[in-house]
Amino acid sequence: MSTFDAPRARAKRPCPLWVDAFQRDTQHLQADEVGVYMLILMAMWTRAECDFPDDDARLARVSRVSTRLWRSRIGPVIRPFFVSEDGSLISPRLRKEAAYVERHVTLQSNRKTGENPAKALKDNKPTKSADATADQPRNHPTQQPNNPTERDKSLSSARVRVERFEEFWDVYPHRHGAKQGKKAALEKYTKAIKSGATEADIIAGATRYQGDRKAIDNFAPNPATWLHNAGWQDEIEQAQPSNVTNLKPRNGETRIRNGQRQIWTGYDGWIQEHA
C-alpha cells in the first residue's frame, strides 16, 4: 500500500464514510461504543499505515476511557472490527479508503500541473503519478488530451468506481423473489454513478423501496428499470403493517375487510362473499 508523505497530510483530508453501511455494522453497539470505534478509526487515519498499536493502555487512552473499562466491556466488542497484525490493529477497509483518497488527490494534482503519469513509469520513479495510472483503463491514452473538456471527461471516467453493486442487488426487492437482468442492472448502476449519484444513496433508496406497497405486493419493476428511472429519488408509498403480506392466499381463503367478509378466488382475487 502506498502511503502519504506525512500522516499529518491525511488528517487534513476527508475520510469517506458510508453512512448506511456504518449504521448497519454498528447497530448492535451502545452509544459510547460507537464513539470509541470512531475515535480509533480517526486515530488510524492520521497514521502512515492506517494502523494502531495493539496495546490496551494506548487503545484506552485514545478511546478516552479507563483501561479497566476498555478491557472489561469496550475492547471485546470493538476488537472484532479490526485485524491484529504484527502487534498492530488494522482496518482493511480504512486502508482501502486511504488509498482511494490518495489516488484522487494525485489525479487532481496532475490535472492542475498537466503532469503526464506515464513519464514517471518510463523513468522508473515510484511516484504517486504511477499509482494514478493504475486506475486508468489499459487502452487509455498515456498522453492527456489537450482539450480541457476532454481531459475533464477522462479524469471523470478514471474516478468512477463501482464497489457496492452486490449490496444493492441483495437489498433490492425483486419481483416474486426472482433475480433477473443482473448485467443490465449493473450497466444502469454504473451509469447512475457516472451521472453523479452515490452508491450510498442508491442502496439507501433500494432499502426504503422494500417497504413500498408495490414492492411488497410483488409488483416492483426490474432493477435496471428502477435504476434508469432514478428510483432512489422517488417518494415511497409505505404500506400499513396490517396490509402487508408476501404470501399468496390459497383458493377459498377468507378475510374481513371494512366489516365485509371476502373470499380469495384466485384469478379474480378477493371478492365479496354473499350469504
N, C-alpha and C positions, 0 to 999 in steps of 0.2 A: 504493500500500500504506500502510495506516495504521501508525503506529509507536507504541511505548510512550513515556510521558513522559520516561523516563530509561533508557538501556541497562542501568544497574545493576539496575533493577527486573526486567528479563527474566532477568538472570543468577541471580536467586533463584527463578525459576520453572522447572518441569521442562521439558526438551526431549524431545518424543516421539521414540522410536527404534523403528522396525520391524525387529526383530531378524532375521527370515528374509530380508527384502529387503536389509538391510545385509550379511549374510553372503554372500548370492548376488552382490551387486555388488562385493564386495571379496575374493572368493575367490582372485583372481589376484595379490593383494598379499602382500608379505612382512610379518612381524610389525611391524617398525619403520615400514613404510609405512602400515600400518593405524593405528598410533599417531599418526603425523603427520597423517593425514586427520582423525582425531577431534580433535586439538588445533586444527586450523584451523577445523573446524566449531564448536567451543566458543568460539573467538575471535570468529567471526562472530556467534554467538548473543548475545554481550554488546554488540554494536554496534547502533545505532539502525536501520540499514538492512540488517542481516544481510549485510554485505559485508566485504572486507578489501583493503587496498591491494595492487595487483598489482606488488609490488616484491620481488625475490629476497632482498634482505638482510633485510627485515622478515618475509617469509614463513619464512625460515630461522630467524630469532630466535624467532618464536612456535612453530615446529616443534621447537625445541631441537636443531637440527643445524647444522653449519657451512654457510656459503654455498656452498663448493665442493661439498659432498655434496648440497646441495639442487639445484644446477644440473646436476650430473653424473648423479645417479641418482633422487633423491626427486622433484624437481619434475616431470620428464617423465611420471611415472606418476600423479601427484596432480592435475596441472592439468586433465586431461580430465573430472574430476568437477565442475568449475566452469565458469562462463561469464565471459569477460572483457568488461567493460562500463565505458566511460569511466574507464579507469585503475584499475578495481577488479575483484576476483574476487567473484562472487556464486553462491549456490546457490539456484536457483528453488524447489527442494523445501523448503529450510530456511526461506525466506521464507513459503512456504505454511503450514508448521507454526507459525511465529511468529504469523501472522495468526489461525490457529485458536486458539492458546493465549490470545491477547488477547481474542478474542470469548468464549471460555469464561470467562475471568476477569470480563469485563463482565457476562455473564449471572448469574454467582454474586453479583456486587456488586448488581445490580438486584434479585435475589431477596431479599437481606438488607435493602435500603433501601426496596423497594417502588416504586422509580422507574419511571415509565412512559416507555419509549423513544420512543413516538410524540410526546411533548411536545417533545423536543429537535428532532425533524424539523419540527414546526409552527413552532418559534421560529427555524428555520434555523441551529441551532447545531451545528457539526461535532463532536459529542461521540462518545464510544465507544458510547453508547446507540444512536446511529443505526446504527453498524456491527452491533450485535446484532440490530436489527430486520430487517436484510437477510437474516438466517439463517432468519427465520420464514416459513412459507407465506403467500402473498398474501391468503388468506382468513382468516388468523389474527387473532383479535380484538386490537385495539390496546390495549384495557383488560385488564390482567392479572386473572385470576379472583381473587375474594376468598377462596374456599375454598383453604386451604393445599394440600390433596391435589390439587385440580385444577391449581393453579399448578405443583406439582412435576411433574405429568404433562406440562403444556405445555412446561416447560423441558426435560424429558427428551426430548420429541419434537424440540425445536429442536436438541439436541446430537447427534442421530443423523446420521451422515454415512457414506455408503457410497462408498468411493473405490477399493476394490481387488477388486470383483466380477469384472472381466475377468481379473485374475490368477488368481483361484480357478477360473474357468471353463476357463482354459488348462491348469491343472495337474491338475484332477480327471480320473480315469481313466474316460472314457465307454465304455459298452458297445460293443464292436466298432468303436471309433473314431467312432461316431455321436454327434453333439451335438444333443440334442433337449431340449425343455422349458426353454429358457433363461429365459423370462418367469416361469414357476413357480419356477424356482431362484432368481431374483432376489428374488422375494417372500419366500421362505423364508430367504434370506440376510439380507435386511433385518430380518426378524422376529427372527432369531437375534441380530443386533447390538443391537436394541432390548431384548432379554431379558438383555443383559449380556455376551454373547460378544464377543471381539475379532476383528477381521479377521485379525490375525496368527495367532491360534490356529486359526481355521478353515482358513486357507491351509496352515498347517503340518500340520494333520491330513489335509487332502486330499493333500498331498505324501507323507506317510507311507503313505497308503492306496494309493498306486501300487504299493507292494511287497506288498500283501495278496494271498494266494493267489486269492481270488475275483476280485479286480480283474484280476490277470494272466490268469486263465482266462476273462476277458470276462463275468463274472457280477456286475459292480459294479451296485448299484442306481442308478436315476436320480438326478441331483444333488439334485433337490428332495426326494426321499425320504431321501437321506443327510443332508441338512440338517435335515429335520423330525425325524429320529431322533438329532440331535446326534452324528453320526458322528465328528466330530473328537475326541470324548471316549473313543471306543472303543479297546480294545487291538487291535493289528494282528497278524494271523497271517502272519508273514513267510515267504514261500516260499523254499525252498532253491534256490541257484543252479542245481543240477543238474536241478531240476524245472521251471525257469522257461522258458516258451515262449509267444510271442504268435502263432505261426504254426499254422494248422490243418493237420494231417498230410494227406497225399494217400492215396487209397484204395490199399491194398496195402502201404503203408509199414510197415516192421518196426522193432522196438526190443527191447532186452534189459532186463528189469525183474525184480529179485530173482532173477537167474540163469535166468529163463524167457524164451523168445522170444515176443513178442506181435506181432500184426498189426492195423493200423487198418482197420476195415470200414466206416467212415462212420457209418451210423445207429446201430449198436451200439457204436461206439467201439473201444477196444482190447480184443481178446480173445486168449485163449491159443492159440498156434499149435501144432497137433499134427502130428507127423511122419506 
